[in-house]
């Protein structure tokens, strides 16, 4: 493999935007790839995968290269050395010594928080909450995420979708235990396919596909998705309900609901009503109206770090403390939207017990009108994202 100046400079610009301007990696990379239509598939893959890899192994690469501050050229050079890629004789790489980088790298592997490239506080918190299990999950969170599709069963069967994608040269495999899921055999851009444009699938991790069925919805029910965001789980609920009944999808961010509306149109979903949460009155007006309530609450996102490796450099203990307060407030303030006898699913994409079962336990201890019916956890070491979900019944 040979380094090219234009694609290397693109990687440096991406890293600068992520670390110095505090922008989200996926958005920065998407914008960068759109900026130069002359780049071919190989160039685009290099920019995206190298940028993510440097972000993922940022601390390890800094140690290996002795980079001071944010010398992104040095980090890229170190990445090349560790991948046995010859460095061009560019000025930016002149201070890098291949043997020294490899010695530093081998030494860094002795310390977990450097080897797995996480901040000290995050390593400490993970070990505190998960004990011996933390090391295994942390390792899994540094593996590249697989791409999973969810079949839109309102329009097509999984087998028909698999065949249509094959006709478009997108090869997939079935995943045991996931009735609507297809796994991409290799990473590729599926958003340009006719199947996507026709609304035949959504990109949704397999573990995320556990959540909507966990709510035990049936066609004809009245369901509230109270933290709907851009609507991935709303669309799954609509398919499970066969477009019958009503789903009220709510969020405090209007732009996410706008995106949900576009996705719903593409998917052929017709039983969704969008409601922006203007104030507590929006919630109050819906008390005792829902058969089912989904609370897919804001969280640390630690279960999906393999998809968002930049998050580990943006997160803080203070932020996680605030998000836990928000989770408890949402549980307390939103729970009465479900009718007596109805069910709530509380879910996160975190692997921390303090955001998951401990939050549910705290809520149930203070709200005796509710009881835990079931709970489920997906851990990153299982091969998919980390998710937690609790099924809670309102008994009076």
Secondary structure, DSSP 8 states (H G I E B T S, - for coil): ----HHHHHHHHHHHHHHHTS---HHHHHHHHHHT-TT--HHHHHHHHHHHHHHHHTHHHHHHHHT--SS-HHHHHHHHHHHTT----S-GGGTT--HHHHHHHHHHHTTSHHHHTT--HHHHHHHHHHHTTHHHHHHHHHTS----EEEE-TTT--HHHHHHHHHHTT--EEE-TT-TTEEEESS----TTSHHHHTT-EEE--TTTHHHHHHT---TT-EEEETT-TT-HHHHHHHHHTTT-SEEEEEES-HHHHHHHHHHHHHHT--SEEEEE--SHHHHHTTTT-EEEEEEE-----GGGTTT-TTHHHH--HHHHHHHHHHHHHHHHHHGGGEEEEEEEEEEES---GGGTHHHHHHHHHH-TTEEEEEEEEE-GGGTS--EEEEEEEE--
